[in-house]
Amino acid sequence: MDRGDQRVMSFRLSRVMEDIGISRYIIAKRRGTWLEIEKLREINFRIKSGVKLMCYYHFGSQSEGNTTPGMESDIDLLMCLDAAPVILNWRDWKQGLTNLLVLKNELFPPQHCLLQCVRHDLPLPLTEVRSPNDVVDNEGRVLYTNTQIETHQRVREFNSEGVIVRHGPSKSWDKNIDIVAGFRCPSLPHECQFMFNRPRPGHWPRPHTLERAKESGVFLVPQGYTESPSRPSRCRSTALHITDDPSYPESRRQWRFSTAIMERLLMFDMNIQQHKTFVFLKILRKQFFKPIVGDRLSTFHMKTTMLFTIETYPSEIWREDNLVQCVIYCLTTLLRCVKIKYCPHYTISEVNLFTGKLFKHEQTLIRNMILKMISDNMSCVFSIQIDDIGRKMSSQENCVSLQSIKTRCTNISLINTFLFKNNVGRPNHLNETILNESDDNVDYVLLLIHHIAMLTRIYDQGTSIEQEAVLLLKPKLCGTLASIKTSRKISQSQPVTPAIFKMYKMSFDSDLLSSRLKFASMLYCSGQYEAARNCLNYCEGLLGPEVWQSCSCKGRRQEYPSREFKEKASYKSNKEMMKYHYASCVSFSRHEICCVPLFLLYEMFRMVGDEDRQQRRPASLYKWMDYIVIDCVPFLYYLQYLTYRQLNMPLRQQAARDHLKHYVFFESKGHGHIDTAFNMLGHCCELENRLDRAWICYTESLLLYSRNNAAKWHIARLLNRGV
């Protein structure tokens, strides 16, 4: 292949990478979304606990923007306990906090250390064990081990089978989510200053990135050394390696330095052509290397290769017409590492990333594969199946359009919808977290006012990302506060004040329909039927194919968004999608019972007997069953039916019932809280004295969900009436 052919191939490959989501727009959208989710998690925890004890970080492909739909990358989450800072020396000790002192000497394996427990009142070592994770070594020091017994118990609660999914230091209940619980050290250990002290050409990383990296600190993650120092020459696979290996018990006490923030800063400093090159390297790994050696040649090896290549080669090479050659440069860097059996860590000194990873014969095999790729001028690109890259490249070369290949617009819609789905549940989670407070002495009005004030302070003092997070969280809390206040007013036969109406109005930005329907429900329950009718008619006018009625409740079927919704998601922000095209479940707690039709109170008592209770496992994920939770569309029709009945408008009342009937039998497709929708239709039939049809609705509801279903109470009522 001559230079001209390589340029043409580079342009084609660049267009294909744009097609599968590696563009400036999508990378920025991914980063912005996951950084916002970080803040949403952090604010949720901060409001729940009252102080900032925990920080959340999303690292890896998703937050960096270096993934595609076909790569099916998992979600990486690091939970950092700020209440237990790691210190390198005694002068960094902080009073009142559980400090952990780094212990390390020249005999320790690279990148690893021990953590000694320190007293919180005096800068002195702790002398007694205080948690199941603490051990006393032969020198009498209390060490904090990486066993994380409490974490294991918590993870098992979220897994229906009590299984922990392990991947490196990650311990999760879901194979698609890597969760690491660690600690942060604000100072950089000596070996983590490697990038700043070693000789470099100087053009990259850029000076401002290096300055920020110096302030990034490190994390301590629970992972022991993968190779016993007594057997350093043995090259073996770590696929079956257990961290607490009896032949090397020290691994249970060791913690590994992680420069994840520093690495993310470096990835954020890359230009679009470098991102395309890196993602293509990862695709090569998954397509050709992973079937041979699994994940032992990991994406982190590719990332390290990429970073050293950017540093080594001049910045002028990273052009769209030179993309194929840039890939070859990176493969050359990887080949050099494989040949010498040494892959240095980019940010930490004396670390060989090949340690304990590859067998010798595998290294030879990988070396030959790389040599062939380079010698064939990357002709292997035409056989890549991930994201249909090979077929896309072939169709461009032959000027043929393939109908079965996903277009750029389709991929962008899929990516944006995925990002939106991961973002939308956070406000509901915060709302449920507050209302799950079990103390009956808590005044929830004062509690919500306090939390809303805290959100306001965060908005006034926070960064732009924190402000965006607050704008997502605050409206939902305002709606809950307004509903609780109104419920108290109705129970005391007092009028709803203008201040409460204003609070309801502030809640309308939480999503398209749920807050407005809570407002309409309040109007109906307070006897304001004309106003309720107007509000419900307005809500009905908002419905359309571009609206996604979503349910994120555990144990319920999620409806996929429509094509029209995905098209809207392609060019609108998450906030705009939430406000104009998203309808979450409508939820009422026990503090809002006067703002919901009386019939629906049965939904709060759906559990009948131990068998129903056994189904609610893990219990923390089924808290929603203690609330009244309804999907927006059937609740809209049900409220219309009740309102028109009060206004003596039989034709419109019948039309609303028919809409509800059509929804439950033809439109819902088993989505969300279809059992509650059937129950509401059954109530409509009861009000018309059609008890046989009501019986059918309740039994249909029970056929769908035989446990934790309020239909049992309704059937019992009908039986009591002699039906």
Backbone hydrogen bonds, N-H to C=O, Kabsch-Sander energy under -0.5 kcal/mol:
donor,donor_aa,acceptor,acceptor_aa,energy
6,Q,2,D,-2.1
7,R,3,R,-2.0
8,V,4,G,-2.1
9,M,5,D,-2.5
10,S,6,Q,-2.2
11,F,7,R,-2.3
12,R,8,V,-2.2
13,L,9,M,-2.6
14,S,10,S,-2.5
15,R,11,F,-2.1
16,V,12,R,-2.3
17,M,13,L,-2.4
18,E,14,S,-1.8
19,D,15,R,-2.2
20,I,16,V,-1.7
21,G,18,E,-1.3
22,I,17,M,-2.8
23,S,21,G,-1.2
27,I,23,S,-2.6
28,A,24,R,-2.3
29,K,25,Y,-2.3
30,R,26,I,-2.9
31,R,27,I,-2.5
32,G,28,A,-2.7
33,T,29,K,-2.3
34,W,30,R,-2.5
35,L,31,R,-2.5
36,E,32,G,-1.8
37,I,33,T,-2.3
38,E,34,W,-2.0
39,K,35,L,-1.7
40,L,36,E,-2.5
41,R,37,I,-2.6
42,E,38,E,-2.4
43,I,39,K,-2.9
44,N,40,L,-2.3
45,F,41,R,-2.3
46,R,42,E,-2.4
47,I,43,I,-2.8
48,K,44,N,-2.1
49,S,45,F,-2.6
50,G,46,R,-2.3
53,L,51,V,-1.4
55,C,80,C,-2.8
57,Y,78,L,-2.1
59,F,57,Y,-0.7
59,F,76,D,-0.9
64,E,60,G,-1.9
65,G,61,S,-1.4
66,N,61,S,-1.3
67,T,65,G,-0.8
71,M,68,T,-0.8
72,E,68,T,-0.7
72,E,69,P,-0.8
75,I,176,N,-2.5
76,D,59,F,-0.7
76,D,74,D,-0.5
77,L,75,I,-0.6
77,L,178,D,-3.3
78,L,57,Y,-3.0
79,M,77,L,-0.5
79,M,180,V,-3.2
80,C,55,C,-3.1
80,C,78,L,-0.6
81,L,79,M,-0.5
81,L,182,G,-1.7
82,D,53,L,-2.2
82,D,80,C,-1.0
83,A,53,L,-1.2
84,A,81,L,-1.3
86,V,184,R,-2.1
87,I,100,L,-2.7
92,D,89,N,-1.5
93,W,90,W,-1.7
96,G,120,H,-3.2
97,L,94,K,-1.2
98,T,83,A,-1.6
99,N,97,L,-1.4
100,L,85,P,-2.0
101,L,116,Q,-2.7
102,V,87,I,-2.5
103,L,114,L,-2.5
108,F,105,N,-1.6
112,H,109,P,-1.5
113,C,255,W,-1.9
114,L,103,L,-2.3
116,Q,101,L,-3.0
116,Q,114,L,-0.5
117,C,142,V,-2.7
118,V,99,N,-1.9
119,R,124,L,-2.8
124,L,122,L,-2.7
126,L,117,C,-2.5
134,D,131,S,-1.9
135,V,143,L,-2.2
137,D,135,V,-0.5
137,D,141,R,-2.2
140,G,137,D,-2.1
142,V,126,L,-0.7
143,L,135,V,-3.3
143,L,141,R,-0.7
144,Y,115,L,-2.9
145,T,133,N,-2.6
145,T,143,L,-0.7
146,N,252,R,-2.6
152,H,148,Q,-2.1
153,Q,149,I,-2.0
154,R,150,E,-2.2
155,V,151,T,-2.6
156,R,152,H,-2.3
157,E,153,Q,-1.2
158,F,154,R,-0.9
158,F,155,V,-0.8
159,N,155,V,-0.7
159,N,156,R,-0.6
160,S,158,F,-0.5
162,G,159,N,-1.8
165,V,163,V,-0.5
165,V,172,S,-3.8
166,R,164,I,-0.7
167,H,170,S,-1.7
170,S,167,H,-2.0
171,K,179,I,-2.6
172,S,165,V,-2.6
177,I,174,D,-1.7
178,D,75,I,-3.0
179,I,177,I,-0.6
180,V,77,L,-2.7
180,V,178,D,-0.5
182,G,79,M,-2.5
182,G,180,V,-0.6
183,F,220,L,-1.9
185,C,218,V,-3.4
192,C,189,P,-1.0
193,Q,190,H,-1.6
194,F,191,E,-0.8
194,F,347,T,-0.7
195,M,347,T,-0.6
196,F,193,Q,-0.8
197,N,193,Q,-1.2
198,R,194,F,-2.0
209,T,206,R,-0.6
210,L,206,R,-2.1
211,E,207,P,-2.2
212,R,208,H,-1.7
213,A,209,T,-2.3
214,K,210,L,-1.9
215,E,211,E,-0.7
215,E,212,R,-0.8
216,S,213,A,-1.4
218,V,185,C,-2.5
219,F,258,S,-2.8
220,L,183,F,-3.1
221,V,219,F,-0.6
221,V,256,R,-2.5
223,Q,221,V,-1.9
231,R,228,S,-2.1
234,R,231,R,-0.9
235,C,233,S,-0.5
236,R,234,R,-0.8
241,H,238,T,-0.9
245,D,242,I,-0.7
245,D,243,T,-1.2
248,Y,245,D,-2.1
251,S,248,Y,-1.9
252,R,249,P,-1.6
253,R,250,E,-1.6
254,Q,250,E,-0.7
255,W,113,C,-2.5
256,R,221,V,-2.7
257,F,111,Q,-2.8
258,S,219,F,-2.4
263,E,259,T,-2.5
264,R,260,A,-2.2
265,L,261,I,-2.3
266,L,262,M,-1.8
267,M,263,E,-2.2
268,F,264,R,-2.5
269,D,265,L,-0.8
269,D,266,L,-0.5
270,M,267,M,-1.3
275,H,271,N,-2.1
276,K,272,I,-2.3
277,T,273,Q,-2.1
278,F,274,Q,-2.5
279,V,275,H,-2.7
280,F,276,K,-2.1
281,L,277,T,-2.1
282,K,278,F,-2.1
283,I,279,V,-2.1
284,L,280,F,-2.4
285,R,281,L,-2.3
286,K,282,K,-2.3
287,Q,283,I,-2.6
288,F,284,L,-2.7
289,F,284,L,-1.0
289,F,285,R,-0.7
290,K,285,R,-3.0
292,I,289,F,-1.3
293,V,289,F,-2.5
294,G,290,K,-2.5
296,R,293,V,-1.4
297,L,294,G,-0.7
298,S,296,R,-0.8
302,M,298,S,-1.3
303,K,299,T,-2.5
304,T,300,F,-2.6
305,T,301,H,-2.4
306,M,302,M,-2.5
307,L,303,K,-2.6
308,F,304,T,-2.3
309,T,305,T,-1.9
310,I,306,M,-2.6
311,E,307,L,-2.0
312,T,308,F,-2.0
313,Y,309,T,-2.6
317,I,314,P,-1.4
318,W,315,S,-1.1
319,R,317,I,-2.2
322,N,319,R,-1.4
323,L,320,E,-1.0
326,C,322,N,-2.1
327,V,323,L,-1.9
328,I,324,V,-1.9
329,Y,325,Q,-2.4
330,C,326,C,-2.0
331,L,327,V,-2.4
332,T,328,I,-2.2
333,T,329,Y,-1.9
334,L,330,C,-2.3
335,L,331,L,-2.7
336,R,332,T,-2.1
337,C,333,T,-1.7
338,V,334,L,-2.4
339,K,335,L,-2.4
340,I,336,R,-1.7
341,K,337,C,-0.6
341,K,338,V,-0.5
342,Y,337,C,-2.0
345,H,351,V,-1.1
349,S,191,E,-2.3
351,V,348,I,-0.7
352,N,350,E,-0.5
353,L,343,C,-3.2
353,L,351,V,-0.7
355,T,352,N,-1.9
357,K,354,F,-2.1
358,L,354,F,-0.8
363,Q,359,F,-1.9
364,T,360,K,-1.8
365,L,361,H,-1.9
366,I,362,E,-2.7
367,R,363,Q,-2.3
368,N,364,T,-2.1
369,M,365,L,-2.1
370,I,366,I,-2.5
371,L,367,R,-2.3
372,K,368,N,-2.1
373,M,369,M,-2.2
374,I,370,I,-2.4
375,S,371,L,-2.7
376,D,372,K,-2.1
377,N,374,I,-1.5
378,M,373,M,-2.6
379,S,376,D,-0.8
381,V,378,M,-1.8
382,F,379,S,-1.6
383,S,380,C,-1.8
384,I,381,V,-1.2
388,D,385,Q,-2.3
389,I,386,I,-1.7
390,G,384,I,-2.9
392,K,388,D,-2.5
393,M,389,I,-2.8
394,S,390,G,-2.3
395,S,391,R,-2.7
396,Q,392,K,-1.9
397,E,393,M,-2.0
398,N,394,S,-2.3
399,C,395,S,-0.6
400,V,395,S,-2.4
402,L,400,V,-0.5
403,Q,401,S,-0.6
405,I,402,L,-1.0
411,N,407,T,-2.3
412,I,408,R,-2.5
413,S,409,C,-2.2
414,L,410,T,-2.3
415,I,411,N,-2.5
416,N,412,I,-2.6
417,T,413,S,-2.3
418,F,414,L,-2.3
419,L,415,I,-2.4
420,F,416,N,-2.3
421,K,417,T,-2.6
422,N,418,F,-1.6
423,N,419,L,-0.6
423,N,420,F,-1.2
424,V,420,F,-1.9
426,R,423,N,-1.0
429,H,425,G,-2.0
430,L,426,R,-2.2
431,N,427,P,-2.2
432,E,428,N,-2.6
433,T,429,H,-2.4
434,I,430,L,-2.0
435,L,431,N,-2.0
436,N,432,E,-1.4
437,E,434,I,-1.3
440,D,438,S,-0.6
442,V,439,D,-1.6
444,Y,442,V,-0.9
447,L,443,D,-2.3
448,L,444,Y,-2.5
449,I,445,V,-2.4
450,H,446,L,-2.3
451,H,447,L,-2.2
452,I,448,L,-2.8
453,A,449,I,-2.2
454,M,450,H,-2.0
455,L,451,H,-2.3
456,T,452,I,-2.1
457,R,453,A,-2.1
458,I,454,M,-2.3
459,Y,455,L,-2.3
460,D,456,T,-2.4
461,Q,457,R,-2.3
462,G,458,I,-1.8
467,Q,463,T,-2.3
468,E,464,S,-2.0
469,A,465,I,-2.1
470,V,466,E,-2.3
471,L,467,Q,-2.1
472,L,468,E,-1.0
472,L,469,A,-0.5
473,L,469,A,-1.8
474,K,470,V,-3.0
477,L,473,L,-1.2
478,C,474,K,-2.2
479,G,475,P,-2.2
480,T,476,K,-1.9
481,L,477,L,-2.6
482,A,478,C,-2.5
483,S,479,G,-2.2
484,I,480,T,-2.4
485,K,481,L,-2.5
486,T,482,A,-2.4
487,S,483,S,-2.4
488,R,484,I,-1.8
489,K,485,K,-2.0
490,I,486,T,-2.9
491,S,487,S,-2.2
492,Q,488,R,-1.3
493,S,490,I,-1.6
494,Q,489,K,-3.2
500,I,497,T,-0.5
501,F,497,T,-1.8
502,K,498,P,-2.3
503,M,499,A,-1.7
504,Y,500,I,-2.4
505,K,501,F,-2.2
506,M,502,K,-1.9
507,S,503,M,-1.0
507,S,504,Y,-0.8
508,F,504,Y,-0.6
508,F,505,K,-1.1
509,D,506,M,-0.7
510,S,507,S,-2.2
511,D,508,F,-0.5
512,L,578,M,-0.5
512,L,582,Y,-3.0
513,L,582,Y,-0.5
517,L,513,L,-2.6
518,K,514,S,-1.9
519,F,515,S,-1.8
520,A,516,R,-2.4
521,S,517,L,-2.5
522,M,518,K,-2.0
523,L,519,F,-2.1
524,Y,520,A,-2.3
525,C,521,S,-2.6
526,S,522,M,-1.8
527,G,524,Y,-1.6
528,Q,523,L,-2.7
529,Y,527,G,-1.4
532,A,528,Q,-2.2
533,R,529,Y,-2.6
534,N,530,E,-2.3
535,C,531,A,-2.3
536,L,532,A,-2.6
537,N,533,R,-2.5
538,Y,534,N,-2.0
539,C,535,C,-2.3
540,E,536,L,-2.4
541,G,537,N,-1.7
542,L,538,Y,-0.7
542,L,539,C,-1.0
543,L,539,C,-0.6
543,L,540,E,-1.1
547,V,544,G,-1.9
548,W,581,H,-2.8
549,Q,547,V,-0.7
550,S,548,W,-0.8
550,S,583,A,-2.4
554,K,621,L,-0.6
556,R,553,C,-1.7
565,F,545,P,-0.6
566,K,562,S,-2.2
567,E,563,R,-2.1
568,K,564,E,-1.9
569,A,565,F,-2.3
570,S,566,K,-0.8
570,S,567,E,-0.7
571,Y,568,K,-1.3
572,K,568,K,-0.9
577,M,573,S,-2.4
578,M,574,N,-2.4
579,K,575,K,-2.1
580,Y,576,E,-2.3
581,H,577,M,-2.1
582,Y,578,M,-0.6
583,A,548,W,-2.7
586,V,630,I,-3.5
587,S,585,C,-0.5
588,F,628,I,-2.3
592,E,589,S,-1.8
593,I,590,R,-0.7
595,C,592,E,-2.3
596,V,593,I,-0.9
600,L,597,P,-1.4
601,L,598,L,-1.8
602,Y,599,F,-1.2
603,E,600,L,-1.6
604,M,601,L,-1.5
605,F,602,Y,-1.9
606,R,603,E,-0.8
608,V,606,R,-0.5
613,R,609,G,-1.3
614,Q,610,D,-2.6
615,Q,611,E,-1.1
616,R,612,D,-0.7
616,R,613,R,-0.9
617,R,615,Q,-1.9
621,L,618,P,-1.6
622,Y,619,A,-1.4
625,M,622,Y,-1.5
626,D,623,K,-2.1
627,Y,624,W,-1.9
628,I,588,F,-2.7
629,V,627,Y,-0.8
630,I,586,V,-2.6
635,F,631,D,-1.7
636,L,632,C,-2.4
637,Y,633,V,-1.9
638,Y,634,P,-2.4
639,L,635,F,-2.6
640,Q,636,L,-2.1
641,Y,637,Y,-2.4
642,L,638,Y,-2.3
643,T,639,L,-2.7
644,Y,640,Q,-2.9
645,R,641,Y,-1.7
646,Q,642,L,-1.8
647,L,643,T,-1.8
648,N,645,R,-0.9
649,M,644,Y,-2.6
653,Q,649,M,-2.3
654,Q,650,P,-2.6
655,A,651,L,-2.1
656,A,652,R,-2.4
657,R,653,Q,-2.0
658,D,654,Q,-2.5
659,H,655,A,-2.3
660,L,656,A,-2.2
661,K,657,R,-2.7
662,H,658,D,-2.8
663,Y,659,H,-2.1
664,V,660,L,-2.4
665,F,661,K,-1.9
666,F,662,H,-2.1
667,E,662,H,-1.3
667,E,663,Y,-0.7
668,S,663,Y,-2.8
671,H,668,S,-1.4
672,G,557,R,-2.8
674,I,672,G,-1.2
677,A,673,H,-1.7
678,F,674,I,-2.4
679,N,675,D,-2.1
680,M,676,T,-2.3
681,L,677,A,-2.1
682,G,678,F,-2.5
683,H,679,N,-1.9
684,C,680,M,-1.9
685,C,681,L,-2.0
686,E,682,G,-2.1
687,L,683,H,-2.6
688,E,684,C,-1.0
689,N,686,E,-2.2
690,R,685,C,-3.2
691,L,689,N,-1.1
694,A,690,R,-2.0
695,W,691,L,-2.4
696,I,692,D,-1.7
697,C,693,R,-2.2
698,Y,694,A,-2.4
699,T,695,W,-2.4
700,E,696,I,-2.4
701,S,697,C,-2.1
702,L,698,Y,-2.0
703,L,699,T,-2.0
704,L,700,E,-1.5
705,Y,701,S,-2.1
709,N,606,R,-0.7
712,K,709,N,-1.6
713,W,710,A,-1.0
714,H,710,A,-1.4
715,I,711,A,-2.6
716,A,712,K,-2.1
717,R,713,W,-2.2
718,L,714,H,-2.2
719,L,715,I,-2.6
720,N,716,A,-2.1
721,R,717,R,-1.3
722,G,719,L,-1.4
723,V,718,L,-2.4
